[in-house]
Amino acid sequence: MSMEKPVSKYALPHIKGLHAYTPGFQPKGDGWVKINTNENPYPPSPMVEEAIRASMGEDLRLYPDPLSWGVREAVARLHELDAKNVIVGNGSDDVLNLLVRAFSTAEEAAGFALPSYSLYPVLCGIQNSSTVEIPFDRAMGLPLDAIVKSGARILFFTSPNAPTGVGFSNDSLRALIGAFDGIVVVDEAYADFAQENAVELLGEFSNLVITRTLSKSYALAGLRVGYGLASPEVIEALDRVRDSYNVNRLSQAGAIAALKDQSYMKAIAGKVARTRDYYYFEFTNLGWFTYQSQANMLFTEPVNSAGERGASVAVELFEYLKERKVLVRYFPGHALTESFLRISVGDEDQMLKLSETIEQWLKNA
Ligand SMILES: Cc1ncc(COP(=O)(O)O)c(C=O)c1O
């Protein structure tokens, strides 16, 4: 016989009001053009599979290296830093979570610009941290003064930004990090598709943290590996709040192999960037306002055959594409996103199918 307990009464009050992060739809079955979650359309380096297979035997009975030390060293070599400047996470989401845990509370707010990566407020909600939202305007330029005056103790700033793909120059980031009284996290999930990145600023600012992921440019979203770069003081703080075995054995082995194969990563990231630039012009030529992207996505404002744009046009195209098994991402409920679609850059076949389906939509409307 089960004993009824008032379980919901036991949950913390702030947990009751939480909304879980809404990931992009993961369709079941074949035949989808899945360009909705900024995954890489190309396979990962063959060295990754080889390294994972080699780690698959008897050693799986042993816990992984709690520090992911081999990955830290590989990352440090790549960025010409010391392993003391590196932390490794179960995806960069894990590193972002550690940052929220270590640097924000109900009194010490976490700030982020809107629109940007929608996980930040979710992580803050779990921790019961207060948040400050700093709005972009349609030009999507850096809202420097508003950020500096926000009173946040830690800022999460995505560059290149998601969902727009807009990148920020090191000169503008330098001004921001210098003026901000707190930790600045530059979330560089998409940096390998961009012209510039902020790694050189680490030597100038002890309050700078950079987060990176192997999910995008390395085509390893399924492996769940990301990392943070920062001063040793920040890394030590993050290590204090980290789960002891936060990255599993196979992921550590695969990540080391992927990080070593830089030429492969650069080749596939370069292909994605070229396809992105081609479709930026395609959308612009259709008369669709599209942000110039430095990431693996395009944020574009569809215009229908009657010359109309807006939320209902974006929703209509989103549904039209979905019915034909082309999956893109739509962000409702915000004036700067609701008339746009975010299209992750796929391979040539996927982008051709997208483009043909858009043509049909324009003809049939
Ligand atoms: C800006 C940004 N940061 C971080 C992530 C998550 O990366 P990971 O797969 O390493 O957790 C994403 C994923 O979409 C992202 O868009």
The ligand as a Gaussian input file, in Angstrom:
#p B3LYP/6-31G(d) Opt

LIG

0 1
 C       25.306000      30.557000     -26.678000
 C       25.342000      29.124000     -26.315000
 N       26.101000      28.729000     -25.278000
 C       26.171000      27.439000     -24.926000
 C       25.460000      26.473000     -25.603000
 C       25.473000      25.033000     -25.122000
 O       26.583000      24.377000     -25.444000
 P       26.860000      22.906000     -24.900000
 O       26.310000      21.961000     -25.888000
 O       28.357000      22.873000     -24.818000
 O       26.245000      22.771000     -23.536000
 C       24.673000      26.826000     -26.683000
 C       23.902000      25.777000     -27.399000
 O       23.085000      25.960000     -28.212000
 C       24.608000      28.184000     -27.051000
 O       23.826000      28.584000     -28.057000

